[in-house]
Amino acid sequence: MSETPNGPGLPDVPPPAGDQGQGTTTQGAVPVGAKQAGRKRDLSAWLPTITESIAAVVLALLVGAILIIFSTPRVIESLSYFFSYPWDFFNYAGQAVWDGYRALLTGSVGSGTAWTRTLERAAPLICAGLGVSLAFRAGMFNIGAQGQMLIGALVGGFIGFHFDLPPGIHLLAALAGALVAGGLWGAIAGILKARAGAHEVITTIMLNYVARFTMLYFLGKEALQRPDSDNLLSPPVDDSAAFPTIAGVHLGVVLAVVAALGVWWLLERSTLGFEMRAVGANPEAARTAGMSVARVYVVAMTLAGVLAGLAATMTVLGRQDSLTDQVAGTVGFDAITVALLGRTTPLGTVLAGLLFGALSAGGLSMQGAAGVPPELTQVLQALIVLFVAAPALVRGIFRLRGKGRKADVMATGW
C-alpha cells in the first residue's frame, strides 16, 4: 500500500492508457523494463509468504510422522527393549512413516482412479474456498460457506429430483437454482453488515444453524422424502440433472477451474475487483475515494454464496448424493482452512484445495495399507492451520526471514 492518486491506503494500479508522465517511452505506454521490474518486485514480495505456506505443510508432515510412529503397535513394543536393541525402534519407526506416507501418496495420486478421487474431493473445497477468499479480500470474515452450501444443495437437489425436464435443461436448471440460492443466502449477511452494521462473523455463524434446521424441516416434508425410507433422506437427483463425466472426472472439476479463473479476473482485472481490494485494505479511504462500501459488502457476500452454492452441486449433482443435513460434510468449514493456506489468492486456493483433496482421498489408503488411523489426515489439516496461523513460529523453526513480505488483506472488520 502506498500514497497514490487513488487515495491513501488504496491498492496501487497501473496508470490508464493515454496518461502521460515520467517513465513512459510513448504516450500512454509503460516501458518494458518497468513492467519486468514490477513483476520481479511482486514475486520477491510474495516469495516469503509462499515459502511460509510450504514450510507450514512440511512442519505438519513432520509432526504427523511423530504421531504415526507412536500410534504403531510394533514401534511401541520395541520401546520396551530399546536399550538392548535400539536399532529395532528406529527401523520400525522409519518403516511406519514410510508405509504411511507412501500409502497416502498412492491413494491420492498413485493411479488414474486415485487422481479422479483427489480431483473430485478437491473441487468443492476449491469453489467454497474461493468464496471465502473473495469475502476476505473485501474485508469480511465469511464463516457461512457451510450454510450457503446447504441452502444451495437443498434447492439444486430439489430441482434435480422433483422436476422432469429434458437432459441439459434439467442440469442447467438445477445448477442455476443452487447458485442463486447460495448467493441469496450469502447476500443476507452482506445486507445486514451494509445496512445495520451487524458483524459478518456472528451473522454467518447464526445463518449456518438456520440453514441446517431449514434443511431438516424440508426433509421432513413429503415432497422431499424418499418413499422407501423412514429417515430424513431425499431421492437422488435424476440422471438428466447429474454432471456428465469428462476425461474420467465429473463436470464439477472443470467448473472449479473456470471459477478460479473467473475470481482471478474479477480481483485483478475488473473495476469491481479493485473496489473489493480497496475496501478490504481500508474501507474509510475507499469511501473517501467515492466507492460504495455498502455495495461492495453486499456484492462480495453474494458472490461468495454463489461459489458456495457451486461447491454444493459437486456432491448433489456430481456424486448424485441424496439430500441430508450432512450432505455438505465439513466442506464449508474446511474451505476456511483452504483459503487461509492459499493466502486468499485464487492460485493459492486451488493449490491448497488440491492438497486437502489429496489428504482426504489418501486417508483411507493410509488406514488400509499401513494401519494408520484415518483421523490422522484431519490432524494434519489442523496442524497446517495451526502453523499457517503462527507464521512467526514457522519462520523461527526454519530460520526464514520475515521482512519484505507482501501484506495479506484479510478481514479488517475482525
Summary of the structure (lengths in Angstrom):
residues: 414
radius of gyration: 23.9
end to end distance: 19.9
largest distance: 81.0
contacts: 1477
relative contact order: 0.18
helix: 70%
strand: 1%
